[in-house]
Amino acid sequence: MGLIKAGLSAIRGELADQWKEYIYCDSMDANVLVEKGAVRIVAGSSNTKRNDNIITDGSKIAVNEGQCMLIVENGKIVDFSAEPGAFIYRTGTEPSLFDSGWKGLKESFKKVGKRFTFGGQIENDQRVYYVNLKEIPNNKVGVGDVPFRDSEFGFTIMLKGYGTYSYRITDPIMFYTNVCGNVTDTYTRDRIDEQLKTEVQHNLQPALGKIALKGIAYDQLPLYTNEIADELNKELTQEWVELRGISVVSVALASITPDAESAKKISEFQESRVYTNAQMMGARLGTAQATAMENASKNSAGAMTGFLGMGFAQQAGGMNAGELYKMGQQGGPGGAPSGGGAAPAANTWKCACGAANTGKFCSECGAPRPAEQAGWKCEKCGAVNKGKFCSECGAKKPTGELLYKCDKCGWEPEDPAHPPKFCPECGDPFNADDATSK
């Protein structure tokens, strides 16, 4: 009992008069997951009593794009095709199993399908089912009280939100076997949507937890729909992918917001940033001083008395706004240089003329950057050497100090004690074979 792929010429030619029934399924909308094939009796069919549960030998079965056709006998799958086209059903052939490259269908058939020998006879109940392989969109989902470790704030907040997800049947054999079974007519999505929604909400928490490890802020989550879907599939592998043959395609979060307590915590954290950034503190102090001046001018004892009190407060100690701005411009504690520039580079060198530079030559006088001494430093006189003995006092090089020289091409690094991982001349890796002395 198997399928023979019927080419266009075969349908028009020799086999044109042989098929007795025509089994097909019209286009399936997104609400239908599985539909029983419709049978149309043609002249010469042995199925004259229109028993839809018997497939006559030589019948034609059509499969459309986005469908997987299953032939079921007494509740067990005996053949299938995920490949679109026309097929001729023959009782005297082995199952053809046209998987069209779908991963895992033949393996699933070995687990749950019916195995029979060549020349098997028709039993008393045969049906053709079509499984919808298209993406099933617009499934509502809401989440609440999901802990999320925010990378910007450095602490865990509780999130709530809502959105939609879509899924697809990726293993029609497992879906038919473990979900819908021998349906009378159609199996629609509303019969399973509530269960799927509950499981998505349950597994979204650990999925978002793994997304948090990527170091993103909570308000960037809507940008990571594909990553969320991948992590959700990993969490749902056993219940969905392996058992039901369903996979999540995408998750679109329309709104993600922190709960009231987390929002308060975020607000306090953002406000505290003012006191860890010199320029922001300067702006805060300047605003406070301007407000104080306005209030002083309205003092009931006279403006002079109010401004006199301001002067005493300033003389009591503390920094003024100008000092804080200057500190921020110089890259002082808590402040970056003005204009968003970077802090001074770590490899800055000072020229004899007094200018600070980062390049190979002084930007003021053009003098070259002094060459850094390489090698081992003598513990007695402080001289830097490359050989086995100090060139100044003759002391022997300390034990355990390794010097390297490429054993392939002879290249010697500028600092023999700290060679690169690979020789820049020949590409040979530096290892114990390149050590020249100890």
Backbone torsions as a table, in degrees:
resi	resn	phi	psi	omega
1	MET	NA	99.5	-176.9
2	GLY	-148.8	-178.0	-177.3
3	LEU	-110.2	143.8	173.7
4	ILE	-119.0	122.9	-178.6
5	LYS	-68.1	126.5	-176.6
6	ALA	-101.3	111.8	176.6
7	GLY	-75.0	168.1	-177.7
8	LEU	-60.8	-41.7	-179.2
9	SER	-67.9	-35.0	-179.7
10	ALA	-68.4	-36.9	179.8
11	ILE	-67.4	-36.9	-178.9
12	ARG	-79.8	-22.8	-172.5
13	GLY	-104.3	-113.8	-170.4
14	GLU	-61.8	-40.2	-176.0
15	LEU	-86.5	-2.9	-174.1
16	ALA	-59.3	-33.5	-176.7
17	ASP	-100.1	5.1	-173.3
18	GLN	-95.4	-31.4	-176.5
19	TRP	-75.8	134.8	-170.7
20	LYS	-97.5	-28.9	-179.3
21	GLU	-132.8	156.3	178.4
22	TYR	-123.4	114.8	-177.2
23	ILE	-110.9	127.5	-174.0
24	TYR	-149.3	172.9	175.3
25	CYS	-145.1	125.6	178.2
26	ASP	-68.0	176.3	179.4
27	SER	-56.8	133.8	-177.5
28	MET	-99.7	128.2	178.1
29	ASP	-81.1	176.7	-173.5
30	ALA	-68.8	-14.0	-179.9
31	ASN	-85.0	-15.9	-177.4
32	VAL	-103.8	123.8	178.8
33	LEU	-96.8	-39.3	179.8
34	VAL	-138.8	138.0	178.8
35	GLU	-138.5	138.5	177.9
36	LYS	-74.4	138.6	-178.2
37	GLY	-67.0	142.3	177.2
38	ALA	-87.9	139.8	-176.8
39	VAL	-111.1	129.9	175.0
40	ARG	-116.8	119.2	-178.3
41	ILE	-78.6	135.3	177.3
42	VAL	-116.5	169.3	-178.5
43	ALA	-60.3	136.6	177.6
44	GLY	89.8	1.0	-178.6
45	SER	-73.5	143.5	176.3
46	SER	-81.6	-9.4	-179.9
47	ASN	-92.9	57.6	-173.1
48	THR	-72.9	-18.1	179.9
49	LYS	-87.6	7.3	176.9
50	ARG	55.0	47.4	173.8
51	ASN	-84.0	106.1	-176.4
52	ASP	-67.8	-9.6	-178.3
53	ASN	-102.0	22.3	173.4
54	ILE	-132.7	127.7	178.2
55	ILE	-103.7	117.8	-178.0
56	THR	-74.9	140.7	176.7
57	ASP	-57.0	129.3	-179.2
58	GLY	93.2	6.4	179.5
59	SER	-73.7	152.7	178.9
60	LYS	-99.2	134.0	179.7
61	ILE	-123.7	126.6	-179.3
62	ALA	-104.0	140.0	178.2
63	VAL	-126.4	125.8	-179.6
64	ASN	-93.8	167.4	174.4
65	GLU	-60.8	142.7	178.8
66	GLY	77.4	16.5	179.5
67	GLN	-130.5	154.0	169.0
68	CYS	-125.6	125.3	-177.4
69	MET	-96.5	132.3	178.2
70	LEU	-118.7	133.1	171.5
71	ILE	-101.3	120.5	-174.4
72	VAL	-116.8	131.2	178.6
73	GLU	-124.0	117.9	-178.1
74	ASN	50.3	43.4	175.3
75	GLY	84.5	-4.5	-178.4
76	LYS	-114.7	138.5	179.0
77	ILE	-73.2	126.8	-179.3
78	VAL	-112.0	-17.7	177.5
79	ASP	-166.3	162.4	179.3
80	PHE	-156.1	166.1	173.1
81	SER	-151.5	121.5	172.8
82	ALA	-100.7	9.1	-178.5
83	GLU	-101.5	122.8	-179.7
84	PRO	-66.7	146.2	179.7
85	GLY	145.3	-170.1	179.1
86	ALA	-109.0	140.8	-176.9
87	PHE	-134.6	147.9	175.9
88	ILE	-105.2	128.4	-178.7
89	TYR	-88.6	125.8	179.0
90	ARG	-126.0	131.6	-179.7
91	THR	-77.8	-16.5	-175.3
92	GLY	-99.7	20.9	179.5
93	THR	-125.4	158.4	177.0
94	GLU	-73.7	160.8	176.1
95	PRO	-56.4	133.8	-176.6
96	SER	-87.6	-34.8	174.4
97	LEU	55.6	64.7	177.1
98	PHE	-78.8	96.3	-176.2
99	ASP	-91.9	-10.4	177.8
100	SER	52.1	33.3	178.3
101	GLY	83.2	3.7	179.3
102	TRP	-68.4	123.8	-176.2
103	LYS	-68.8	129.2	170.9
104	GLY	88.5	-5.9	-176.7
105	LEU	-66.3	-43.9	-179.2
106	LYS	-67.1	-34.9	177.5
107	GLU	-67.2	-38.6	177.5
108	SER	-66.3	-36.2	178.9
109	PHE	-63.5	-36.8	178.5
110	LYS	-64.2	-28.9	-178.4
111	LYS	-80.0	-44.5	-170.6
112	VAL	-120.2	-12.4	-177.5
113	GLY	-76.8	167.9	179.8
114	LYS	-93.3	128.8	177.8
115	ARG	-101.1	129.2	179.5
116	PHE	-142.7	163.6	-174.6
117	THR	-87.5	166.3	178.1
118	PHE	-58.7	137.5	177.4
119	GLY	81.2	22.1	-179.9
120	GLY	-63.2	152.0	-177.6
121	GLN	-96.0	152.7	178.8
122	ILE	-67.2	134.4	176.2
123	GLU	-96.5	-164.4	-166.4
124	ASN	-92.8	2.4	177.9
125	ASP	-151.0	116.4	178.8
126	GLN	-133.2	135.9	-178.8
127	ARG	-139.2	155.3	175.0
128	VAL	-118.3	125.9	178.7
129	TYR	-119.6	147.5	176.8
130	TYR	-117.0	127.1	-179.3
131	VAL	-103.8	132.6	-179.7
132	ASN	-75.8	118.5	-178.9
133	LEU	-100.1	0.4	-178.6
134	LYS	-77.4	162.8	178.6
135	GLU	-68.0	134.3	179.6
136	ILE	-103.1	102.5	-171.9
137	PRO	-94.8	-178.5	170.9
138	ASN	57.7	49.0	173.6
139	ASN	-99.5	114.7	-174.7
140	LYS	-70.4	143.2	177.1
141	VAL	-149.8	142.3	177.0
142	GLY	-130.9	146.3	-180.0
143	VAL	-128.6	149.6	178.9
144	GLY	-150.9	143.7	179.0
145	ASP	56.6	47.9	176.2
146	VAL	-97.5	117.7	178.8
147	PRO	-69.9	136.0	-178.5
148	PHE	-141.0	125.6	179.9
149	ARG	-85.3	103.5	-175.2
150	ASP	-80.8	130.5	-176.8
151	SER	-73.9	-30.1	-178.6
152	GLU	-71.0	-42.4	-176.4
153	PHE	-91.2	-24.5	178.5
154	GLY	79.4	16.2	176.5
155	PHE	-143.0	167.0	-175.7
156	THR	-86.8	134.2	176.3
157	ILE	-122.9	162.8	178.8
158	MET	-103.0	126.6	-176.4
159	LEU	-109.2	154.2	171.0
160	LYS	-141.0	154.9	-179.0
161	GLY	177.3	-174.4	179.3
162	TYR	-151.1	165.1	179.7
163	GLY	178.3	-157.6	179.1
164	THR	-135.6	158.8	173.6
165	TYR	-138.5	160.0	176.5
166	SER	-127.2	152.5	178.6
167	TYR	-138.6	168.5	179.7
168	ARG	-142.6	144.4	173.9
169	ILE	-78.3	112.0	-176.2
170	THR	-103.6	-7.8	174.6
171	ASP	-141.4	88.2	-175.7
172	PRO	-59.3	-31.7	-178.3
173	ILE	-66.4	-46.0	179.3
174	MET	-69.2	-34.7	179.0
175	PHE	-65.2	-45.1	179.7
176	TYR	-64.7	-43.9	-175.0
177	THR	-68.0	-43.1	-171.1
178	ASN	-103.9	-6.9	-176.8
179	VAL	-120.1	-62.8	-169.1
180	CYS	-98.4	-38.2	-179.8
181	GLY	66.0	-155.2	-176.4
182	ASN	-77.5	83.9	179.1
183	VAL	-76.9	148.9	-178.3
184	THR	-70.9	-45.9	-176.9
185	ASP	-132.5	-71.4	-179.7
186	THR	-133.7	155.3	173.6
187	TYR	-119.9	113.2	-174.2
188	THR	-100.1	161.7	-173.9
189	ARG	-66.2	-28.0	-176.9
190	ASP	-65.2	-15.2	-179.8
191	ARG	-80.1	-12.1	-178.1
192	ILE	-131.4	-10.3	-173.7
193	ASP	-59.2	-41.8	-177.7
194	GLU	-63.1	-40.5	178.2
195	GLN	-65.5	-43.8	179.0
196	LEU	-63.8	-41.1	-179.5
197	LYS	-61.3	-43.9	179.6
198	THR	-61.8	-42.0	-178.3
199	GLU	-71.4	-34.9	176.4
200	VAL	-64.2	-46.0	179.2
201	GLN	-61.7	-38.0	-179.6
202	HIS	-67.3	-37.8	-175.1
203	ASN	-94.5	-4.2	178.9
204	LEU	-70.4	-29.0	179.9
205	GLN	-61.7	-55.1	178.0
206	PRO	-65.3	-29.2	178.3
207	ALA	-65.2	-44.5	178.0
208	LEU	-67.6	-30.8	176.8
209	GLY	-62.5	-38.2	178.2
210	LYS	-73.7	-32.4	175.3
211	ILE	-65.2	-34.9	179.5
212	ALA	-61.4	-28.7	-180.0
213	LEU	-67.3	-15.2	177.4
214	LYS	-76.9	-6.2	176.6
215	GLY	77.4	48.9	179.2
216	ILE	-117.8	159.8	177.5
217	ALA	-84.3	156.1	-174.5
218	TYR	-63.4	-33.4	-178.0
219	ASP	-76.6	-1.0	175.5
220	GLN	-97.5	-1.6	-177.7
221	LEU	-57.2	-39.5	178.9
222	PRO	-60.2	-14.8	179.2
223	LEU	-86.1	-7.1	-174.2
224	TYR	-115.6	48.1	-177.1
225	THR	-65.7	-43.2	-178.7
226	ASN	-66.1	-41.6	-180.0
227	GLU	-65.8	-38.5	178.0
228	ILE	-64.2	-42.6	178.5
229	ALA	-62.1	-40.4	179.3
230	ASP	-63.5	-46.0	180.0
231	GLU	-66.5	-35.8	179.0
232	LEU	-66.1	-39.3	177.1
233	ASN	-63.3	-36.4	177.8
234	LYS	-64.7	-39.6	179.3
235	GLU	-70.4	-30.7	-176.0
236	LEU	-99.3	12.9	-173.7
237	THR	-55.3	-47.8	-175.4
238	GLN	-72.4	-46.1	-176.0
239	GLU	-75.4	-36.9	-174.5
240	TRP	-100.7	-62.6	-171.0
241	VAL	-64.9	-50.7	-174.4
242	GLU	-81.9	-39.4	-174.9
243	LEU	-86.5	-47.8	-174.9
244	ARG	-101.4	-13.0	-178.6
245	GLY	72.4	32.5	-179.8
246	ILE	-119.0	142.2	176.6
247	SER	-131.6	143.6	175.0
248	VAL	-74.7	132.5	178.6
249	VAL	-94.0	-49.0	-179.2
250	SER	-153.4	156.4	175.6
251	VAL	-129.7	121.7	179.5
252	ALA	-115.7	110.5	-179.7
253	LEU	-91.6	112.2	-177.2
254	ALA	-77.8	-30.1	-177.6
255	SER	-149.7	127.7	174.5
256	ILE	-131.4	117.8	-178.8
257	THR	-135.9	149.5	175.6
258	PRO	-77.7	154.9	176.9
259	ASP	-72.2	175.9	-173.3
260	ALA	-59.2	-43.4	-178.1
261	GLU	-66.1	-42.6	179.3
262	SER	-66.9	-38.5	178.4
263	ALA	-61.6	-39.4	177.5
264	LYS	-65.7	-40.6	179.7
265	LYS	-64.0	-40.9	178.9
266	ILE	-65.5	-42.6	-180.0
267	SER	-61.2	-43.0	179.3
268	GLU	-66.1	-37.5	179.6
269	PHE	-66.2	-43.9	-179.3
270	GLN	-65.9	-35.4	177.7
271	GLU	-67.9	-35.6	-179.0
272	SER	-68.3	-19.9	179.1
273	ARG	-62.0	-26.3	179.6
274	VAL	-57.8	-33.8	-174.1
275	TYR	-92.8	6.3	175.9
276	THR	-118.0	3.7	179.4
277	ASN	-127.8	122.6	-172.6
278	ALA	-61.3	-44.6	-177.5
279	GLN	-69.4	-37.8	177.1
280	MET	-66.3	-36.5	176.3
281	MET	-65.4	-37.9	177.8
282	GLY	-62.1	-43.3	178.8
283	ALA	-63.9	-40.9	-179.9
284	ARG	-64.8	-43.1	-179.5
285	LEU	-67.2	-39.8	178.5
286	GLY	-62.0	-41.2	177.5
287	THR	-63.7	-42.6	-180.0
288	ALA	-63.9	-39.5	-180.0
289	GLN	-67.2	-39.3	178.5
290	ALA	-63.4	-41.1	177.8
291	THR	-64.8	-39.2	179.1
292	ALA	-64.4	-37.5	178.8
293	MET	-65.5	-40.0	177.7
294	GLU	-63.0	-42.6	-179.9
295	ASN	-68.1	-35.7	-179.6
296	ALA	-64.9	-36.5	-179.7
297	SER	-67.5	-17.9	179.5
298	LYS	-102.2	11.0	-176.7
299	ASN	-58.9	136.9	-177.0
300	SER	-66.7	-24.5	179.4
301	ALA	-89.9	4.6	179.8
302	GLY	112.3	148.8	-178.1
303	ALA	-62.4	-36.5	-179.1
304	MET	-61.3	-41.8	178.9
305	THR	-63.2	-40.7	179.6
306	GLY	-64.1	-43.9	-179.6
307	PHE	-70.8	-30.4	175.9
308	LEU	-63.0	-40.7	177.4
309	GLY	-64.9	-36.3	176.7
310	MET	-62.8	-40.9	-179.6
311	GLY	-63.5	-43.8	177.4
312	PHE	-59.3	-40.0	-178.6
313	ALA	-65.0	-39.6	-179.8
314	GLN	-70.1	-35.9	-179.5
315	GLN	-73.8	-16.0	-177.6
316	ALA	-69.8	-14.7	179.8
317	GLY	129.8	170.9	-179.8
318	GLY	101.6	170.2	-176.3
319	MET	-98.6	155.2	175.6
320	ASN	-101.2	171.3	-175.4
321	ALA	-61.9	-37.8	-178.6
322	GLY	-61.5	-41.0	179.8
323	GLU	-64.8	-39.1	179.8
324	LEU	-67.5	-40.2	177.0
325	TYR	-61.8	-43.2	-179.9
326	LYS	-63.0	-40.8	178.3
327	MET	-61.9	-41.8	178.5
328	GLY	-65.0	-38.2	179.6
329	GLN	-67.3	-30.5	-179.7
330	GLN	-88.5	1.7	-179.8
331	GLY	74.3	33.5	-179.7
332	GLY	-72.9	-170.6	-177.4
333	PRO	-54.5	123.8	175.2
334	GLY	75.6	6.1	-178.1
335	GLY	-137.0	137.7	175.4
336	ALA	-91.5	160.3	176.8
337	PRO	-56.4	149.6	-178.0
338	SER	-60.8	153.2	-178.9
339	GLY	80.5	7.1	178.3
340	GLY	77.6	12.9	-177.8
341	GLY	-69.3	162.9	-178.1
342	ALA	-80.6	158.4	176.0
343	ALA	-69.0	160.3	179.9
344	PRO	-52.8	139.1	-177.6
345	ALA	-65.2	150.5	-177.2
346	ALA	-69.0	-25.1	-176.2
347	ASN	-97.6	26.0	178.3
348	THR	-66.2	137.3	176.2
349	TRP	-123.8	150.7	-176.5
350	LYS	-105.4	126.4	-179.4
351	CYS	-79.0	163.9	179.1
352	ALA	-64.2	-23.9	179.1
353	CYS	-79.7	-8.1	177.5
354	GLY	102.7	-7.5	-179.0
355	ALA	-80.2	142.1	176.5
356	ALA	-92.9	133.3	-175.1
357	ASN	-137.2	162.1	175.1
358	THR	-123.5	-15.4	-178.7
359	GLY	-87.7	-167.3	-178.1
360	LYS	-81.9	-19.3	-179.2
361	PHE	-129.9	152.7	180.0
362	CYS	-69.3	133.7	-178.6
363	SER	-75.2	-12.9	-177.9
364	GLU	-99.3	-48.1	-175.4
365	CYS	-115.2	-7.6	177.5
366	GLY	82.2	4.6	-179.3
367	ALA	-66.3	142.0	179.3
368	PRO	-70.6	153.3	178.5
369	ARG	-66.5	132.6	-179.7
370	PRO	-60.1	137.8	179.2
371	ALA	-72.1	136.0	178.7
372	GLU	-81.1	133.7	179.2
373	GLN	-73.1	136.5	-179.9
374	ALA	-120.9	156.2	178.8
375	GLY	124.1	-156.2	179.6
376	TRP	-106.4	147.2	-176.0
377	LYS	-97.6	127.9	-179.1
378	CYS	-69.1	132.0	-178.5
379	GLU	-73.7	-20.8	-176.7
380	LYS	-87.8	-50.6	-175.2
381	CYS	-111.5	-10.1	178.1
382	GLY	85.3	0.8	-179.4
383	ALA	-71.5	148.9	178.7
384	VAL	-98.3	129.5	-174.9
385	ASN	-133.7	162.3	176.0
386	LYS	-115.4	-20.0	-178.0
387	GLY	-86.1	-166.4	-177.5
388	LYS	-85.1	-16.6	-180.0
389	PHE	-130.1	152.1	-179.8
390	CYS	-69.5	133.8	-177.9
391	SER	-77.0	-12.0	-178.2
392	GLU	-99.8	-45.4	-176.0
393	CYS	-119.3	-7.0	176.6
394	GLY	82.8	5.5	179.9
395	ALA	-65.2	145.8	-179.8
396	LYS	-74.7	143.4	178.7
397	LYS	-59.9	134.1	-178.9
398	PRO	-59.3	145.4	178.0
399	THR	-69.4	151.9	179.6
400	GLY	89.3	-10.2	179.1
401	GLU	-88.6	117.4	-177.5
402	LEU	-100.7	137.0	173.0
403	LEU	-115.2	144.0	-173.3
404	TYR	-122.5	145.9	175.6
405	LYS	-150.3	130.3	-175.6
406	CYS	-57.9	124.2	-179.0
407	ASP	-81.6	-2.1	-179.7
408	LYS	-97.8	-49.3	-176.3
409	CYS	-117.4	-7.1	178.4
410	GLY	86.6	3.3	-179.5
411	TRP	-65.4	137.2	-178.9
412	GLU	-117.1	126.3	-179.4
413	PRO	-67.5	156.9	179.2
414	GLU	-59.4	-38.9	174.7
415	ASP	-113.4	96.5	-175.5
416	PRO	-60.6	-22.2	-179.1
417	ALA	-82.1	-16.3	-178.4
418	HIS	-134.4	75.0	-178.3
419	PRO	-77.3	162.7	173.2
420	PRO	-72.0	173.6	-179.9
421	LYS	-69.3	-30.7	-178.5
422	PHE	-135.3	148.2	178.7
423	CYS	-69.4	127.8	-179.0
424	PRO	-72.2	-13.5	-178.8
425	GLU	-90.1	-45.1	-175.9
426	CYS	-119.9	-8.6	178.0
427	GLY	83.1	3.0	-178.8
428	ASP	-71.8	133.8	179.7
429	PRO	-70.5	142.4	175.9
430	PHE	-79.8	128.6	178.0
431	ASN	-148.7	-162.6	-176.7
432	ALA	-62.0	-27.0	-179.4
433	ASP	-68.4	-18.5	-177.7
434	ASP	-95.0	-3.6	179.7
435	ALA	-70.9	126.3	-176.7
436	THR	-99.0	-21.9	-179.6
437	SER	-160.7	163.8	177.3
438	LYS	-126.8	NA	NA
